[in-house]
Amino acid sequence: MRIEHLIYSLAIALVFGALYYRLRGKDYYWIIVASAFAPDLDLIVDPALKVFGITLLVSGTPIVHGDFHNILVMILYAAMVAFLLLPLGIKFQDSFIFALVGFAAHLFVDALSQNPAYPFFYPLSSQYFGIGLFDYHADLFRIADRWALIFGLALLALAFFLRREILRR
């Protein structure tokens, strides 16, 4: 789903960045695109910690894929990014919002393509949620779902058009 996350997050980043630019005069769309891959860090955290002999438990079990796909980690991640980008001259509020939107873009794509997907509202709820608009199967060279990709590319084309119109005025 890496390609889908890139396409959908770019579409969201183009429109959100343009709207934010009209409102605040800043456009950090690249934070959204980079942050869209953050929830999948759970794939590398557990193996990386095991190298040092550390086992981190989430709800009493070692980290598995999906443990970082929730609003708690989203808020913690956005705060961490905001603090890290502060010395670069990016305001805390700006980078926090853009990191939050990027992380949420990843969760949106997962919810869109799977039902049930993940417990997105943890710690408020442990229930698994999802929309399941696509019956996701990596049928395009085993790297992407054809229909999710087509829909994403259409959204990306619409996002380019919307961005141009938003910035034109």
Buried (B, 14 or more C-beta within 10 A) or exposed (E): BEBBBBBBBBBBBBBBBBBBBEEEEBBBBEBBBBBBBBBBBBBEBBEEBEEEEEEEEBEEEEBEEBBBBBBEBBBEBBBEBBEEBEEEEBBEEBBBBBBBBBBBBBBBBBBBBBBEBBBBBBEEEEEBBBBBBBEBEBEBEEEBBEBBBEBBBEBBEEBBEBBEEBEEE
